[in-house]
Each structure stands twice: as C-alpha cells, then as structure tokens.
Amino acid sequence: MPLHHTGYHHGNLRAAMTQAALDLARTGGPSAVTVRGVARRAGVTPPAAYRHFATLDELQDVVKERALGALSERLETCCGPGAGEAGPAGPSDPAANATTVIRALAETYTTFAREQPGLFAVLCHGGVAPVQALALRWFGDRLDALLEAGVLTAERRPGLDLALWSVVHGLAVLMVDGPLRAVPRSEQQTRLAQVLDVVLAGLPHSP
C-alpha cells in the first residue's frame, strides 16, 4: 500500500523514500530502484522525490549503504564484540576461537546472500569495494588473532584476508546466481565447509 504525501512532515519523505527503495531492492535488485518507481511506491510525484534525491546514483548509493548496514548487523550478531578473543572454544584457545569465527563469518555472509539476493546484488552493483572493505575488516581481525596465537606466520599474513573474502564471496555468487543455486541448502553448506577446510589447512599449524 503506497504512502500518501499528505501524511508527510519535514524530513519524513526522504526516510520513506529510502525505505521504499530498500523494499524494491529486496525484491528486484538494483535495477528495480528508480526515482520514479520509489516515488510511485511512496505515493508522491517524481518532482517531489527529486527534491530529496537529485539523481538515481544518489538514491542507489543510499540503498547500498543500507544494504551494507544490514550485512554488517548480521556479522556483528554472528560474532559479537571481541569475537575470536574469548569465543566459542573458550579464552584458553584463541587459535580455535579464531578459526571458529572465520567459519561463522563465512556462513553468515553466504546466508545473507541467499536470503537477501536483491540486497546482495545491490552490494555487488557498481563495484564491490564497500562490501569488500567490510569483509576484510572482519576476516582480517580473525587472521590477526591467528597471527598472535602463532598459528599464522607474519610472512603468510599479507593478503590472506583478501584471499579468504574472495573465496567466500565467490561461493556466495555461485549460490545466488551460479550452479550452486539449484543444490539443496545442506549441500551448499558442505561445499562451503570443504572450501574453508582447504583454505584453513593452508595456514601453518592450522587447528
């Protein structure tokens, strides 16, 4: 049910349009987000919409920011503050904690892609730099924990966060738009676990 412009107060229309754009992105990906489409869904005229979003790029940037926030919340919920320091395996085993959290991050990332394919497509649209930066921070923190625990050597650390994210992101794409889309969820999880086994086994003394 579209909203009616008569119910808006100062500042409310931009928020309503942002929510409308996010809803359209969830169901149709980035191509579904247009200023006119958002205006129609919000129940206002295009000229009124353009007063808040002058260009389509501006609108889509806001949608990408919101999609990134949604993924960030998932990762935060999955791991919580300080995850990998005193995590699921207990404070006495930081190496096992770090690898456990790496697996949880990968699972959360791919689950978000499968459950929110429209928003995941938004994150991939026009360049993946923002979502890459987010993922590198999370994976990088866990790899640093492995470095501090003596599992990972300083010589092997550079670039491993990018390699790890690339593998997980690639699997997410295959699950959403590739051949893994048609396989059962349990098989997708098995494939992810197998890939992570290979990646983590490549770390010296990986638990």
PyMOL commands that set and color helices and strands:
alter all, ss='L'
color gray80, all
select helices_A, chain A and resi 5-7+12-28+30-32+35-42+46-50+56-79+94-115+117-124+129-148+160-177+179-182+185-201
alter helices_A, ss='H'
color red, helices_A
deselect
rebuild
show_as cartoon
